[in-house]
């Protein structure tokens, strides 16, 4: 499978889009859900927060447990679970039923997504792996960007049931495409769970996880409150903010493409440069916050950097545990969700104490230790490389 299989990557990207769409799409229709099922908006929000919590808890475990099974069969199982849950959601008349119908497939979210990254990376030569993974990341970005407005539009123009039907149709299409066109992918060298868990003893992996949490926390810390910042600080109206969110999302997709190229050629430079450029961007945005046109112009590079950071985080963790790719991608998904939680909490703290104009302070604060750990990682990996080179020279001389 060491070739650039365009159809395979496309199926994986659309599959990730369908699953991310199921996760994030309901954000835009939570008020509708609350009204329809007669629950409070905070209880309706469990459809999102509960989903994310299950992902964070299952991401390190289930990808590891399924790592020894045929990858095609595991992906078919994951997609089937999502299809069934979507169909249940279409006909559900009780909130507890629809909540359960979302929490169960949430456990298979990291299974499918981690497999998608792993299969994409293994479908090409090692040097081209970041590009293949970046193409799958386009599905992630599309799910985050298009899922909310598309679901909101469908639900508004028709009904909640039609929105859930949209989720089901997308996942059913990917399920069929996977069954028909994706080849069987048995695991040739099955690794024991103990062998894979041993990667947790690698300091470099923990450093990569910390970097991922901090970088993602910085990006999503501000993004979580970006709409509020643009409204309160910049003075934008609802329509303009919606446009800015769309610009951010499309730029995020472009960032995936850029990351695929830069991580394939200059991975360390990309990882080092990202937090410095992001810091400069946040500082500039904090200065221009009251100027609408200037702030709007900065949303585009912010979206691109967000896409690059997501890919860089995945690269860091997978590169630190190459002997256990599925487990590593599960750890990546956990780190991403922990980053979102920590970033939104820290930025929320700054808002509650000093006001919305200090949202960016939390994001900048998370970048400082991220930069420190990036240089620690460079020192550790360089030292490891130098040690190996010295051992190779000794063997050569003997």
Secondary structure, DSSP 8 states (H G I E B T S, - for coil): --S--HHHHHHHHHHHHHHHHHHHGGGGGHHHHHHHHT--HHHHTHHHHHHHHHHHHHTTTHHHHTTTS-HHHHHHHHHHHHHHHHHHHHH--SHHHHHHHHHHHHHHHHHHHHHHHHHHHHTS-GGGHHHHHHHHHHHHHHHHHHHHHHHHHHHHHT-HHHHHHHHHHHHHHHHHHHHHHS-----SS---HHHHHGGGG-HHHHHHHHHHHHHHHHHHHHHHTHHHHHHHTS---HHHHHHHHHHHHHHHHHHHHHHHHHHHH-HHHHHHHHHHHHHHHHHHHHHHTT-HHHHHHHHHHHHHHHHHHHHHHHHHHHHH-GGGHHHHHHHHHHHHHHHHHHHHHHHHHHHHHH-GGGHHHHHHHHHHHHHHHHHHHHHHHHHHHHHHHHHHHHHHH-
